[in-house]
Amino acid sequence: MAEKPKIGWALIGYGGMGSWHVDNVRKQIPDIEFLGVYDIKEERQQRAREKGIHAYESREALLSDPRVQLVTIATTNEVHEEIAIDAMRHGKNVISEKPVTLSPESLERMIAVAEETGMLFTVHQNRRWDWDYLCAKKIIDDNTMGHVFQIESRVHGSRGIPGDWRGIKKYGGGMVYDWGVHLFDQMLTLMGDRKLLSVYAQLTHVTVGEVDDGFRAIFKFEDDYSWLVEVLTNNFYSLPRWYLCGMNGSAVIKDWDCRGSITMVEDWENKDALPIQAGAGLTKTMAPRGTDSIKEFPLPSDTKAWNDVVKSWSRFYENVVATIRGEETQIVTWDQQRRLVKLIKAVLDSGESGEVIRFE
């Protein structure tokens, strides 16, 4: 069988995330031929050259190169639309960094050009391959603890917003766009076709006033699923990355490395409890269970076999290549992005108005 030709690939925006794409695609995606980068900042162009990477003299030069079939956009958020449309009109397939853009209307313009040109247009929602997320997903999908009625997903830091474009509104800064877009995508992907009924959010402005430096959002889905999604950047005791409450137990996933455990009821009939001293009073309701009625289990990610499965970030680019070749359909879809961008708007609207937003 003849070897398939490689897909010519270039990147626009050679900053931190752009460098990450270049380093990892070159290592992990043999079906891609890396052709070069372009960045509006000369110091980044020079850094690329020092690493032996071709730096195109302009965006037009990159997009006019007939060898380039696929372009990844890793710029500030507010120019994703402009660059994506320009690239597709030049006959290039496009991967946009997240968030894909800053409004539902902007996204529709991008999709319209993708439909018009027939080019692939997708978004790098890389955290669908995070170990911790896939561990939580497996617990829920496998019904390990019975129906999981409450899911808490958190990312905590203590350094505030980095002193770059992320703190500037016109560039699409703020934690809803920076981290919320990841956590909301994980939530929507895990919930599948279930309707999202309502959104209520609170935004924080502890370290910066122009954009949110954190948020807390509550989501109600049909089938009795409730989510708390929280991002804080001025928090000095990090709570668990995930906390799941099910009918028959609870699970804690402490961090991205999947440290944690599952505790489940062994004997539901063992309900009797002696009151315990609790502050200035007694409680029987909150008395802890003994080892005779509960048992602790490891997380599914504690096994090497499961870790081998969930390490596959490269699956994103492999799918992009296969979709360009007509062998697969893209796994990060336009409709998923439509729902995600609409949800981000609802979170920001709720955070600014203080009102519950009815969603679907």
N, C-alpha and C positions, 0 to 999 in steps of 0.2 A: 504494500500500500504506500502511495506517495505521501511524503511528509507534507503536512498542511503549512502554507506560508504563515509567517508570524504576522501579528497585528502591529502596525506601526503606531507608537504611542508617544505623546508629549504632554507636558504639564505646564499650566499657567498659574503662577503664584508660588514661588519657591521659598516660602517661609517655613515655619515649624511643621505644619501639617503637610505642606507640599514636599518637604524633605522626607517626611515619614513615608509618603506614597512612593517616592523614588527609591528609597532604600529597600522597602519591602517588596515592591513589584519586581525590582531587579533580582532579588534573591529567590522569590517564590513563584513567579509566573513565567515559565519558560516559553509560553506561546506569545509573549509580548516582546517586541523589539523597541527598546527605549531610544528615542531620537533626540530628546533635549528638553529644555525648559525656557520659559520667559518670565521675567518679573520686572515690574516697573521701577524697582529700586536697584540701582547699579551695584550696590554692595552685595546684593544677593546674586546678581548676575556673575560678579567676580568670584563669589564663593563657589558657585557651580563650576566655573572654569577651573578653579584651583583643585577641584575634585575630578577633573577630567571630563566634565559634563558639557555638552554643547549648549551654549546659551544663545538663543535666537535674538537678533538685534531688535525685533519688534513683535508685537502680537500678530500683525499682518504677515510678517515673514513666517512665523510658525504656522499660521492657518493656511498659508499659500503653499506650504510644502506638500507635494502630492504623496509623499511617503506616509504622512501622518493620517491615520484612519480614526484614531481615538484620542480625545483630549480630556484630561482631568482638570477641573477648575478648583483651585485651592486659594482663592483670594478672599478679601473681606466680603461680607454677606451681601452688601447692597449692589454689587456689580455682577453677581452671578447671572442675573437675567440677561444683561447686555452681552456678556461674553458668551453665554450658552447660545443665544440666538445668532450671534456673529459666527460662532463655530459651526453650527448646523447649516447656516446659509453657505458656508464654505465647503459643505459636504463632509463634515466631521461628526462622528459619534461622540456623545458627551456624557461624562460623569461629572456631576456637581457635588462639591462638598456640601455638608449640611450647615444650616438649614438651606434648603434648595433656593428659597427666596423669602421675601418679607411680607407677602400678602397673597391671598387667594387669586386676586386679579392678575398679579405678576406671574404666578404659576400657570394660569390659563394661557397667557401669551406665549410662554415657553412651550407648553404642550401643543399649541396651535402650530408653531413652527416645526416641531418634531413631526406632527402629522403631515404637514405640507411637504417637508423635505424627505420624509421616510427614514430619518436618522434615529438611531438609538439615543434615548435621553433618560438617564437614571441618576440616582442619588446615592452617595456613599454612606449608607446607614450601617457603619461598621460594627456598632455595638449589639447588633443581632447575633454576633459571634462571641460576645463576652462570656467567659466561663460562668460567672455568677448568675447572669440572666438565664443561660441555658439550664443551669442547675435548678433555678426556681421554676422554669418552664416545665422541666421534667417532673418535678414534684406535683405540679398542678395537673399536667396532662395524664400522668400515671394514676391520678386519684390516690396518691400515697396516704394522705391524711383524710380522705373523704373530701367533700366539697370545701374548697378554700374560699371562705366568704370575705376575708379581709387581707389585702396585700399592701405592705408598706415598702416603698422603694426610695432609698435616700442616697445622696452623695453630699458629704460634708467636707469643708476645708476651713482654714483659719487665716488665709492670706489676703482676703478680699479679692476684688477683680484685678487681674494683671494690668499693669500700667501701660496698656497699648490700646488698640482700637476697640477691644471688648468693653471698655467703659464709655464708649461714645455712641450716642443714639443713632446718628445718621449712617453709621457703618453697620447697624444691626447688632449692636452690643447688648449686653445683659445676659443674665443666667437662664432666662426662659429660652432664649435663642441658643445659648452656648451649650448648656447641659440639659435643659428641659427637652429639647428636640430629641435627644437620645432616649431619655427615660420615657417620654410619651410614645415614641416609636416602639420601644420594647413593650409597653403596655398595650398599645393598639394591636400589635402583631400577636401578642399572647392571647388577647381576648377575641381575635378573629372577627367573625361576623356579628358578634353580640352588639346590640345597640348601646351606645353611650348616652345615658339619659340626661345627666347634668354635670356641670362643672362649677366649682367654687374655688377661688384662689385668693391668696394674700401675697403681695409682693413686699420685699424688704428693701430698704435704702439705708443700710447702716454705714457703709463705707463710701458710697458714691450716690449722688442725687440724680444724675442724668438718666441712668438706666437702673433696672432692678439688679441688686447684688445677691438676690436669693428669692425663694418663693416657697410657699406651701400650698398644695392644691389637692382637693378631694374630688374624686370622680365616682359617679354611681352608674353601673352598668346593669342591663337586664340580667336575669337569672341570679340575682342577689350576689353580685360582686361589687365590692367597695375597694377603691384604691386611695392611698395617701402617697403622693409623690412630693418629695421635699429636696430642695437644694439650698444649702447655706454656705456662705463663704466667710463668716465670722463666728465660727463655732469651734470651740477648743476641746470638746469631748465628742468624738464621732460615734453616733449610734450605728447599729448594724446596717449594712448595705441593703439587706432584705429581711423582713419579718413577715411570716405567713401564718395566718390563723385558719385552721381547718376544723371540721366537725369532730375529728378524732385525735387532734394533736396540733402542735405548733412547730415551725421550723425557723431557725435563724441562720442566715448566711452573713458572716461578719464583714467580709471584704471581697475584693476582686479575686483573691486567691482561693476563695471558697472554703475558708475555715468556718466551722459551725456544726450544727447537728439538728436532728429531728427528735422531738419527744412526743410519744403517743400513749394514749390510754390503753392499758392492758385489760382493765376490769372496770367497766362502766357501772356495774352494780355496787361496787365498793364506794358508796357515797357518804358514809358516815364520817364525821370529822369532829374532833374536840375543838372547842373555841381556843383561840390563841390571843395573847396580849398584843394589841395593835395600837401603839401610841397611848392615848388616854382612855382606851376602851378595849372591848373584846370583839372578835369577829370569828364566825364559823364559816361564812361564805368565802372568805379569802384565805382560809387555812390551807397550807400547802399539802399537796398529795405526797404520800409515802411511796417508797420503791415497790411496794406490793401492788400498786395499781397503775404505774407508769413505767415506761422503758425508753431508753435513749438509743437512737440509731445514727449511723454516720450519714452524711449527705451523699447523694449519688455521685457527686463530683470527686469523692474521696478515692474512687477506683481509677487505676491507670487507663483502663479501657474507655471509661467515660471521658477522661481528660483528652485522650487521643482523638475522640470524636469532636469535642468542642473547640479544639485549637484551630479549626479550619477557617480562619479569616480569609485565606486565599480563595475560598469558594466564591466570594463576591466577584473578584476579577475573572475567575474562571467562567462564571456565569455570563459576564459581560462579553467575553471572547466568544463563548458558545452562541450567545444571542446574535452577535454580529455575523457569525457564520451560518445562522439559520438553524442551529441544532437545538436550541432551547428558547424559552421565553424568559424575559427578565424577572428577577425575583424581588426587586424593589420597584414597585409599579407606580404608574401615574395616579391611580385611584388611591393607593396608600398615601401618597404624598398630598393629594387633595385633602384627605381627611386629617392628616397631620398638620398641615398649614392652617386649616380651619380651626383645629383644636388649639394651636398656639395663639391664634387671634382670640379665641374664647377665654383662654387663661389670662391674657393681658387685659381684655375687656372686663373680666370679673375682678381682677386685681385692682383696676383703676376705679370701678364703680362700686365695689363691695357687694355686688349682687350675684345670685346664682344664675348661671346661664343654662337654659334648656338647649340641649345639643341636637339630639336625633329623635 
